Amino acid sequence: MLFHKDRHAKLEVYNDINSNLVNLFKCVKYHPNAIKDELENLLYSRETFSFFKDMHKNPNLTDIQRAAMFFYLIRTSFASKVVNFGSKHKDATNTDRLAEIRERLKAVVIENKDFAALIKQYDRPHTLFYCDPPYYGTERYYDHGGAPFTKEMHQKLAEILRNIKGRVILSYNDDGFIRELYKGFNIEEISRQNNLSPTAGREAYRELIIRNYS
Ligand SMILES: C[S@@+](CC[C@H](N)C(=O)[O-])C[C@H]1O[C@@H](n2cnc3c(N)ncnc32)[C@H](O)[C@@H]1O
């Protein structure tokens, strides 16, 4: 969402509990050329993928090494989930877009907090939160870099968002439990192509856009 929108507020904050993602953004923001150097001579191979999959968790890496490995893993994994190697024809080490991404991140604050702490810290009457939580029932497919996202956490998020001063837009999968959690909110149904299914492109995937304002 961030990269599809131009800057729209004086203060923009990006948050994720996954420290690898946050470290990648930080390094792209401050050291894009160092990331480029790390990636330049890598092969697009299953062997490198498997090696980096273990290695990127090594605490002795520099932030730049970790960021470059994570970037590689995102680019070479099936559905960018950093779980299985996906040999799609694309240049995994192509860093052409880094300059553009760096430009977008220039004035963005990058946080690495649990959603509850983050929302509490930034909630004001003029705040607009865009929340993209793990979809209900598919939590295991995300590398949270932390504790798994439980049913109770979905409930906690809903409870917090019911009581914020600011506005919120949430995206979720269309599910009875989620509809029940956000009863009374403005719920819009949309459908998009499911690019991640084996019959990709043929199936429609139903999602909800949920807002606390009309
Ligand atoms: C549907 S993904 C959205 C990712 C991101 N918005 C994107 O488009 O690439 C859900 C994200 O929630 C993050 N997450 C999981 N538990 C969290 C928590 N307790 N607080 C904040 N973020 C969390 C995961 O790390 C994951 O990146």
The ligand as a Tripos MOL2 file, in Angstrom:
@<TRIPOS>MOLECULE
LIG
   27    29     1     0     0
SMALL
NO_CHARGES

@<TRIPOS>ATOM
      1 C1         -0.7790   -9.7120    5.4790 C.3       1 LIG1
      2 S1          0.8810   -9.4440    6.0040 S.3       1 LIG1
      3 C2          1.0790   -7.7960    5.5300 C.3       1 LIG1
      4 C3          2.4520   -7.4560    5.1310 C.3       1 LIG1
      5 C4          2.6550   -6.1070    4.4390 C.3       1 LIG1
      6 N1          1.5940   -5.1790    4.7050 N.3       1 LIG1
      7 C5          2.8200   -6.3280    2.9650 C.2       1 LIG1
      8 O1          1.9430   -5.9820    2.1880 O.co2     1 LIG1
      9 O2          3.8670   -6.8730    2.5810 O.co2     1 LIG1
     10 C6          0.7130   -9.3890    7.7540 C.3       1 LIG1
     11 C7          1.9210   -8.8320    8.4780 C.3       1 LIG1
     12 O3          1.5870   -8.7210    9.8920 O.3       1 LIG1
     13 C8          2.8080   -8.8140   10.5960 C.3       1 LIG1
     14 N2          2.5150   -9.0780   12.0240 N.ar      1 LIG1
     15 C9          2.2440  -10.2770   12.6110 C.ar      1 LIG1
     16 N3          2.0320  -10.1380   13.9270 N.ar      1 LIG1
     17 C10         2.1450   -8.7910   14.1910 C.ar      1 LIG1
     18 C11         2.0320   -8.0200   15.3890 C.ar      1 LIG1
     19 N4          1.7480   -8.5810   16.5540 N.pl3     1 LIG1
     20 N5          2.2220   -6.6820   15.3100 N.ar      1 LIG1
     21 C12         2.5340   -6.1090   14.1030 C.ar      1 LIG1
     22 N6          2.6580   -6.7950   12.9390 N.ar      1 LIG1
     23 C13         2.4660   -8.1200   12.9760 C.ar      1 LIG1
     24 C14         3.5400   -9.9530    9.8900 C.3       1 LIG1
     25 O4          4.9120   -9.9120   10.1440 O.3       1 LIG1
     26 C15         3.1660   -9.7240    8.4300 C.3       1 LIG1
     27 O5          4.1990   -9.0510    7.7400 O.3       1 LIG1
@<TRIPOS>BOND
     1     1     2 1
     2     2     3 1
     3     2    10 1
     4     3     4 1
     5     4     5 1
     6     5     6 1
     7     5     7 1
     8     7     8 2
     9     7     9 1
    10    10    11 1
    11    11    12 1
    12    11    26 1
    13    12    13 1
    14    13    14 1
    15    13    24 1
    16    14    15 ar
    17    14    23 ar
    18    15    16 ar
    19    16    17 ar
    20    17    18 ar
    21    17    23 ar
    22    18    19 1
    23    18    20 ar
    24    20    21 ar
    25    21    22 ar
    26    22    23 ar
    27    24    25 1
    28    24    26 1
    29    26    27 1
@<TRIPOS>SUBSTRUCTURE
     1 LIG1         1 GROUP 0 **** ****
